[in-house]
Every structure is written in structure tokens, then in C-alpha cells.
Amino acid sequence: MRIRLDIAYDGTNFRGWAKQPGLRTVQGTLEAALARIVGSDVQFVVAGRTDAGVHAAGQVAHVDLDEAQWARVEARHGRAATDPAGSIAARMRGVLGAYPDATVHRSSLAPQGFDARFSAVWRRYRYRLADDAAGFDPARRLDTTSIRGSLDVQAMDAAARSLIGLHDFAAYCKAREEATTIRTLLDYRWTRDADGVLVAEVKADAFCHSMVRALVGACAAVGEGRLGEGDLVVLRDALQRTSEFKVLAARGLTLTEVGYPAHDLLAARAEQTRARRDSE
């Protein structure tokens, strides 16, 4: 029985999503909570593995429960009930306790062909950056990066939009052996919110390791006047990591949404994505 889980977390005190021996991670915490409910170990498949310190408001995962595990869910919820899968989220929240830094908002039976990772068609991130014009808000210190000086948001937005499209983003990715850095950047823009905080919205089919924080750092350098609006394309096309800008801190980054196709296209999308990853 495949279950979809819609997840949120404050990444501050986690060493990223992926389970690691001896370290506190989001995956390890949530899998342990569900294991207590179903009586044995489980393994999540996630839409996007986030790095240490990165937050999520719209993370998606799936988990496959065997017959014995599903029977425990039904037995506790009641076989006559209409939505035992939907009860999993509430029961996990009970295990996680009051004010947890990771939670499951919703649980549901996954549609036929659904794969949290391979069926996804895009991921969207938000980055919050406070300069001197915005000031420092102590209540948002855990999800906002502070930077000295006042940044030119119009120049940052123009530079961001120049990067949109299908390209090799090796200059903006931390290299991983045998991993492609070709991505389709679907949207990248900068605005100031009502409080004056600079907010980036970044959307792509998928992201390389540290790609969003590098893109943000490059635009911050433009906002400071250290790089020109056209320099980011030049750096991208050079296909080499550079010291022209800094990769900004994880604290300002939040995964906000994962997009999926219509239900009848989920299986085809997953198969297509797996085939492409295998060929890479």
C-alpha cells in the first residue's frame, strides 16, 4: 500500500533530509515515528533531498507499507472507517509530540503510478534575504539570511531572469561524480515583500547539490554591485565553479512546493525520469 506524505520541517537542527548513522536527520526522525505506528521499519522516498539547515513547507514523500503494516493501520483506525490512510498523519503528529521541528500535514493513498521522486515535474524553493533596508527581525532569524548593505533588487531580478531555460549549471552546482548538471530553470525572480525582505522564487525540473544557494549568492553579488547583470550568464556558460560569488547560508532556503502531472500521467512521468537518470 503506497502512502503519500506531505511534510514540513524546520531544518535548523537537522543534518539534512537523508538518514545518516549517528546523526539527527528529517528522514530518520519521521521514519522512526511511522515505524512505531506500523510496528516495523519503513523507508521513505522523497521528492527532493534537502541539505543541512534547509527548511521545507511543501516536501513530499511516499512510503510502501506491507500487508502486516497496513493491517496495523486499519486495526487501530477501524476497518469500517473511510480513510485509514488519512489517519497516519495525525498519528505521526501524536508520536512527534507538541511543537516538533518536523511534521506530516497530510497522508493519503497514493494514486496509481505515483512516485514522490520520479513522478515530480518541478520543485519550487523560496529564499529570504534581509539587507540593511529590510533590517533584522529576530522572529525570522532561523529562516532568513542577513547581509550587510542595501541590495538593488531590480538588478538582481534582471540577472535572475537571464538564467532561465535549459542549460548546464555546473558553475552553480557542487560537483558530484557521474551526476549531470544540466537542468531546466523554469522560473527565477526577486522581489521585496511587505517588510522589505528580498525574496527569491526559484523553480526548476530538478536541482543540483547547492544549486539554489549558489544562484542566490550570485544574484546577491549583482545586488551589491560586485557583478553585472550579464555576468551570471557568462559565468554559467564557462561551466566552472568560481569564487566571484559566495554560496549563501542554508537558513534562508525553504522548499515550498513540488509539482506533479495529472494522475493518469504519473506512471509515464516516473518511467521517463528513471530512463533519463539511467542514461546520465
The 8 nearest C-alpha neighbors of each residue, nearest first, counted from 0:
[[1, 64, 63, 2, 65, 69, 108, 66],
 [2, 0, 63, 109, 62, 108, 64, 61],
 [3, 1, 108, 109, 62, 61, 107, 63],
 [2, 4, 61, 109, 107, 106, 60, 108],
 [3, 5, 106, 60, 59, 61, 105, 6],
 [6, 4, 59, 105, 104, 103, 58, 106],
 [5, 7, 103, 58, 104, 102, 59, 57],
 [8, 6, 56, 55, 102, 101, 57, 58],
 [9, 7, 101, 55, 100, 54, 10, 102],
 [8, 10, 54, 100, 11, 101, 55, 7],
 [9, 11, 52, 54, 53, 13, 12, 8],
 [12, 10, 52, 9, 13, 141, 250, 53],
 [11, 13, 10, 14, 52, 9, 23, 51],
 [14, 12, 24, 10, 15, 23, 11, 51],
 [15, 13, 51, 24, 23, 22, 12, 52],
 [51, 14, 16, 50, 13, 24, 49, 17],
 [15, 17, 25, 49, 26, 24, 48, 50],
 [18, 16, 26, 15, 24, 19, 48, 25],
 [17, 19, 27, 26, 24, 16, 20, 25],
 [18, 20, 22, 21, 17, 24, 23, 27],
 [21, 19, 22, 18, 23, 27, 24, 17],
 [20, 22, 19, 23, 18, 24, 27, 14],
 [23, 21, 19, 20, 24, 14, 18, 13],
 [22, 24, 13, 14, 27, 21, 25, 28],
 [25, 23, 13, 14, 27, 16, 26, 15],
 [24, 26, 16, 28, 27, 29, 13, 15],
 [27, 25, 16, 29, 18, 28, 24, 17],
 [26, 28, 18, 24, 30, 25, 29, 31],
 [29, 27, 25, 31, 26, 30, 24, 32],
 [30, 28, 32, 31, 26, 27, 25, 33],
 [29, 31, 33, 27, 32, 28, 26, 34],
 [30, 32, 34, 28, 29, 33, 27, 35],
 [33, 31, 29, 30, 35, 34, 91, 94],
 [32, 34, 36, 30, 35, 31, 91, 37],
 [35, 33, 31, 39, 40, 37, 36, 38],
 [36, 34, 33, 38, 32, 37, 31, 39],
 [35, 37, 33, 34, 38, 32, 72, 90],
 [38, 36, 68, 34, 71, 35, 39, 33],
 [37, 39, 35, 34, 36, 68, 40, 71],
 [40, 38, 34, 37, 41, 35, 68, 36],
 [39, 41, 34, 42, 38, 30, 31, 37],
 [42, 40, 30, 34, 39, 43, 62, 33],
 [41, 43, 62, 30, 44, 40, 63, 26],
 [42, 44, 62, 61, 60, 45, 41, 30],
 [43, 45, 60, 61, 115, 62, 116, 42],
 [46, 44, 60, 47, 116, 115, 59, 43],
 [47, 45, 116, 115, 59, 60, 58, 119],
 [48, 46, 45, 49, 116, 58, 122, 59],
 [47, 49, 16, 17, 45, 50, 46, 15],
 [48, 50, 16, 15, 53, 47, 51, 54],
 [51, 49, 15, 53, 52, 16, 48, 14],
 [15, 50, 52, 14, 53, 13, 10, 49],
 [51, 53, 10, 11, 249, 250, 50, 13],
 [54, 52, 10, 249, 252, 50, 51, 250],
 [53, 55, 253, 10, 9, 8, 252, 254],
 [56, 54, 254, 253, 7, 8, 57, 58],
 [55, 57, 7, 255, 254, 58, 8, 253],
 [58, 56, 256, 255, 55, 7, 6, 254],
 [57, 59, 6, 55, 5, 7, 56, 254],
 [60, 58, 5, 46, 4, 6, 45, 115],
 [61, 59, 45, 115, 4, 44, 46, 3],
 [62, 60, 3, 44, 2, 115, 43, 4],
 [61, 63, 43, 2, 1, 42, 64, 44],
 [64, 62, 1, 0, 2, 65, 61, 41],
 [65, 63, 0, 68, 69, 1, 62, 66],
 [64, 66, 68, 67, 69, 0, 63, 70],
 [67, 65, 69, 68, 70, 64, 0, 71],
 [66, 68, 70, 69, 65, 71, 64, 37],
 [67, 69, 37, 71, 65, 70, 66, 64],
 [70, 68, 72, 66, 71, 67, 64, 65],
 [69, 71, 67, 73, 72, 68, 74, 66],
 [72, 70, 74, 68, 69, 73, 37, 75],
 [73, 71, 69, 70, 75, 74, 76, 37],
 [72, 74, 70, 76, 78, 77, 71, 75],
 [75, 73, 71, 77, 72, 76, 70, 78],
 [76, 74, 72, 73, 77, 71, 78, 70],
 [75, 77, 73, 74, 83, 72, 78, 80],
 [78, 76, 74, 73, 79, 80, 75, 83],
 [77, 79, 73, 80, 74, 76, 83, 81],
 [78, 80, 77, 81, 76, 73, 82, 83],
 [81, 79, 78, 77, 82, 83, 76, 73],
 [80, 82, 79, 83, 78, 77, 84, 85],
 [81, 83, 85, 84, 80, 86, 107, 76],
 [82, 84, 86, 85, 76, 73, 80, 81],
 [85, 83, 107, 82, 86, 87, 108, 106],
 [84, 86, 106, 107, 82, 83, 87, 88],
 [85, 87, 83, 84, 89, 88, 90, 82],
 [88, 86, 90, 85, 89, 84, 106, 91],
 [89, 87, 91, 106, 105, 103, 90, 86],
 [90, 88, 92, 91, 86, 87, 93, 103],
 [89, 91, 93, 87, 92, 88, 86, 94],
 [92, 90, 94, 88, 93, 89, 32, 87],
 [93, 91, 95, 89, 90, 94, 102, 88],
 [92, 94, 90, 91, 96, 95, 89, 97],
 [93, 95, 91, 92, 96, 32, 90, 35],
 [96, 94, 92, 93, 99, 91, 32, 97],
 [97, 95, 93, 94, 99, 92, 98, 91],
 [96, 98, 99, 95, 93, 92, 94, 100],
 [97, 99, 96, 100, 95, 101, 102, 92],
 [100, 98, 101, 97, 95, 96, 102, 92],
 [99, 101, 9, 8, 98, 102, 10, 12],
 [102, 100, 8, 99, 7, 9, 25, 103],
 [101, 103, 7, 6, 92, 8, 104, 99],
 [102, 104, 6, 88, 105, 5, 7, 4],
 [105, 103, 5, 6, 88, 102, 106, 7],
 [106, 104, 5, 88, 103, 4, 107, 85],
 [107, 105, 4, 85, 88, 3, 87, 84],
 [108, 106, 85, 84, 3, 2, 109, 105],
 [107, 109, 2, 84, 3, 1, 110, 106],
 [108, 110, 2, 3, 1, 113, 107, 111],
 [111, 109, 113, 112, 108, 262, 265, 1],
 [110, 112, 113, 109, 262, 266, 265, 263],
 [113, 111, 266, 265, 110, 114, 269, 262],
 [114, 112, 265, 110, 111, 109, 118, 266],
 [115, 113, 118, 117, 116, 269, 112, 61],
 [114, 116, 46, 60, 45, 61, 118, 117],
 [117, 115, 46, 114, 45, 118, 119, 44],
 [116, 118, 269, 114, 119, 272, 115, 273],
 [117, 119, 269, 114, 268, 265, 116, 115],
 [120, 118, 259, 117, 258, 121, 116, 115],
 [119, 121, 259, 204, 258, 118, 260, 122],
 [122, 120, 204, 258, 203, 119, 257, 205],
 [123, 121, 257, 202, 203, 256, 204, 258],
 [122, 124, 202, 256, 201, 255, 254, 257],
 [125, 123, 254, 201, 255, 253, 200, 202],
 [124, 126, 200, 253, 199, 252, 201, 254],
 [125, 127, 252, 199, 251, 198, 253, 128],
 [128, 126, 198, 143, 251, 197, 144, 196],
 [127, 129, 144, 197, 143, 145, 196, 198],
 [130, 128, 145, 196, 133, 197, 144, 146],
 [131, 129, 146, 132, 133, 149, 147, 148],
 [130, 132, 134, 148, 149, 133, 147, 129],
 [133, 131, 130, 134, 149, 195, 129, 148],
 [134, 132, 195, 196, 131, 130, 129, 194],
 [135, 133, 131, 132, 130, 129, 136, 196],
 [134, 136, 137, 133, 129, 145, 140, 131],
 [135, 137, 138, 139, 140, 134, 133, 143],
 [138, 136, 140, 139, 135, 141, 143, 134],
 [137, 139, 136, 140, 141, 135, 142, 143],
 [140, 138, 137, 136, 141, 142, 143, 135],
 [139, 141, 137, 143, 142, 138, 136, 144],
 [140, 142, 139, 143, 250, 11, 251, 138],
 [143, 141, 251, 250, 139, 140, 252, 144],
 [144, 142, 251, 127, 140, 128, 141, 139],
 [143, 145, 128, 251, 129, 250, 127, 248],
 [146, 144, 129, 128, 130, 143, 147, 135],
 [145, 147, 130, 129, 148, 144, 128, 131],
 [148, 146, 130, 131, 149, 145, 129, 150],
 [147, 149, 131, 130, 150, 146, 223, 132],
 [148, 150, 131, 130, 132, 151, 147, 223],
 [149, 151, 222, 223, 152, 148, 130, 219],
 [150, 152, 222, 154, 153, 155, 223, 149],
 [151, 153, 155, 154, 150, 156, 222, 189],
 [154, 152, 156, 155, 151, 157, 189, 190],
 [155, 153, 157, 156, 152, 151, 222, 158],
 [156, 154, 152, 218, 158, 222, 153, 157],
 [155, 157, 189, 159, 153, 188, 158, 154],
 [158, 156, 154, 160, 159, 155, 153, 161],
 [159, 157, 228, 155, 161, 156, 160, 154],
 [160, 158, 156, 161, 157, 187, 162, 188],
 [159, 161, 157, 162, 163, 158, 187, 188],
 [160, 162, 158, 159, 163, 157, 232, 229],
 [161, 163, 160, 159, 232, 164, 158, 184],
 [164, 162, 184, 160, 161, 185, 186, 187],
 [165, 163, 184, 183, 166, 185, 162, 182],
 [164, 166, 183, 182, 184, 181, 163, 167],
 [167, 165, 181, 182, 168, 164, 183, 184],
 [166, 168, 181, 180, 169, 182, 238, 165],
 [169, 167, 171, 170, 180, 181, 166, 235],
 [168, 170, 238, 172, 180, 171, 167, 239],
 [171, 169, 240, 239, 238, 235, 168, 172],
 [170, 172, 210, 168, 169, 213, 214, 240],
 [173, 171, 210, 169, 207, 208, 209, 170],
 [172, 174, 208, 209, 175, 171, 210, 207],
 [173, 175, 172, 176, 169, 208, 178, 180],
 [176, 174, 178, 177, 173, 208, 179, 172],
 [175, 177, 178, 174, 179, 173, 180, 279],
 [176, 178, 175, 179, 279, 174, 180, 276],
 [179, 177, 175, 176, 180, 279, 174, 207],
 [178, 180, 181, 279, 177, 207, 175, 167],
 [179, 181, 169, 168, 167, 182, 207, 178],
 [180, 182, 167, 166, 179, 168, 183, 165],
 [183, 181, 165, 166, 184, 180, 167, 205],
 [184, 182, 165, 164, 203, 204, 185, 166],
 [183, 185, 203, 163, 164, 186, 182, 202],
 [186, 184, 203, 202, 183, 163, 164, 187],
 [187, 185, 202, 201, 184, 163, 188, 203],
 [186, 188, 201, 159, 200, 160, 202, 163],
 [187, 189, 156, 200, 199, 159, 160, 186],
 [188, 190, 199, 156, 198, 152, 155, 200],
 [191, 189, 198, 197, 192, 152, 199, 188],
 [192, 190, 197, 195, 196, 198, 193, 189],
 [191, 193, 195, 194, 196, 190, 197, 198],
 [192, 194, 195, 191, 196, 133, 197, 190],
 [195, 193, 192, 196, 133, 191, 134, 197],
 [194, 196, 133, 191, 192, 193, 197, 132],
 [197, 195, 129, 133, 191, 192, 194, 128],
 [196, 198, 191, 128, 190, 127, 129, 195],
 [197, 199, 127, 190, 126, 189, 191, 196],
 [200, 198, 189, 126, 125, 188, 201, 127],
 [199, 201, 125, 188, 187, 124, 198, 189],
 [202, 200, 187, 124, 186, 123, 199, 125],
 [201, 203, 123, 186, 185, 122, 184, 124],
 [204, 202, 184, 185, 205, 121, 183, 122],
 [203, 205, 121, 120, 183, 122, 182, 184],
 [206, 204, 203, 121, 122, 182, 207, 183],
 [207, 205, 210, 208, 203, 182, 204, 211],
 [206, 208, 210, 172, 180, 209, 205, 173],
 [207, 209, 173, 210, 172, 206, 174, 175],
 [210, 208, 212, 172, 211, 173, 213, 207],
 [211, 209, 172, 213, 207, 171, 208, 212],
 [212, 210, 214, 213, 209, 215, 206, 201],
 [211, 213, 215, 247, 246, 214, 209, 210],
 [212, 214, 246, 216, 210, 215, 171, 211],
 [215, 213, 211, 217, 216, 212, 210, 171],
 [216, 214, 212, 218, 213, 217, 211, 219],
 [215, 217, 213, 219, 246, 245, 247, 218],
 [216, 218, 214, 220, 244, 219, 215, 213],
 [217, 219, 221, 155, 215, 220, 216, 222],
 [218, 220, 222, 216, 221, 217, 215, 223],
 [221, 219, 223, 217, 225, 218, 222, 226],
 [222, 220, 226, 218, 224, 219, 223, 227],
 [223, 221, 151, 150, 219, 155, 220, 224],
 [224, 222, 220, 221, 150, 225, 219, 151],
 [223, 225, 221, 226, 222, 220, 227, 151],
 [224, 226, 220, 223, 221, 227, 222, 243],
 [227, 225, 221, 224, 220, 230, 228, 223],
 [228, 226, 230, 229, 221, 224, 225, 231],
 [227, 229, 158, 230, 221, 154, 157, 231],
 [230, 228, 227, 231, 232, 158, 233, 161],
 [231, 229, 233, 227, 232, 228, 234, 226],
 [230, 232, 234, 233, 229, 235, 228, 158],
 [231, 233, 235, 234, 230, 229, 236, 162],
 [234, 232, 230, 236, 231, 235, 237, 229],
 [233, 235, 231, 237, 232, 236, 230, 170],
 [236, 234, 232, 170, 237, 233, 238, 231],
 [235, 237, 238, 233, 234, 232, 167, 170],
 [236, 238, 234, 235, 239, 233, 170, 240],
 [239, 237, 170, 169, 236, 235, 168, 240],
 [240, 238, 170, 237, 241, 169, 234, 235],
 [241, 239, 170, 171, 238, 169, 242, 172],
 [240, 242, 243, 239, 170, 244, 234, 171],
 [241, 243, 244, 245, 240, 246, 239, 217],
 [244, 242, 241, 245, 217, 226, 220, 225],
 [245, 243, 217, 242, 216, 220, 246, 241],
 [246, 244, 216, 247, 213, 242, 217, 243],
 [245, 247, 213, 216, 212, 248, 244, 215],
 [248, 246, 216, 212, 245, 213, 249, 215],
 [249, 247, 250, 251, 144, 246, 212, 252],
 [248, 250, 53, 52, 251, 252, 247, 212],
 [251, 249, 142, 52, 248, 252, 53, 141],
 [252, 250, 143, 142, 144, 127, 126, 249],
 [251, 253, 126, 53, 249, 250, 125, 54],
 [254, 252, 54, 55, 125, 124, 255, 53],
 [255, 253, 124, 55, 56, 256, 123, 57],
 [254, 256, 57, 56, 124, 123, 253, 55],
 [257, 255, 57, 123, 122, 254, 58, 258],
 [258, 256, 122, 121, 123, 119, 57, 259],
 [259, 257, 121, 120, 119, 122, 256, 260],
 [258, 260, 119, 120, 118, 257, 261, 121],
 [261, 259, 264, 265, 262, 120, 258, 119],
 [262, 260, 264, 263, 265, 259, 110, 268],
 [261, 263, 265, 264, 260, 110, 111, 113],
 [262, 264, 261, 265, 266, 111, 260, 112],
 [263, 265, 262, 267, 261, 266, 260, 268],
 [266, 264, 268, 112, 262, 113, 118, 267],
 [265, 267, 112, 269, 268, 264, 270, 113],
 [268, 266, 270, 264, 269, 265, 271, 112],
 [267, 269, 271, 118, 265, 266, 270, 264],
 [270, 268, 118, 117, 266, 272, 271, 267],
 [271, 269, 267, 273, 268, 272, 274, 266],
 [270, 272, 268, 274, 269, 273, 267, 275],
 [273, 271, 275, 269, 274, 270, 117, 268],
 [274, 272, 276, 270, 275, 271, 277, 269],
 [275, 273, 277, 271, 272, 276, 270, 278],
 [274, 276, 272, 278, 277, 273, 271, 279],
 [275, 277, 279, 273, 278, 274, 272, 179],
 [278, 276, 274, 275, 279, 273, 272, 271],
 [279, 277, 275, 276, 274, 273, 272, 179],
 [278, 276, 277, 275, 179, 178, 177, 274]]
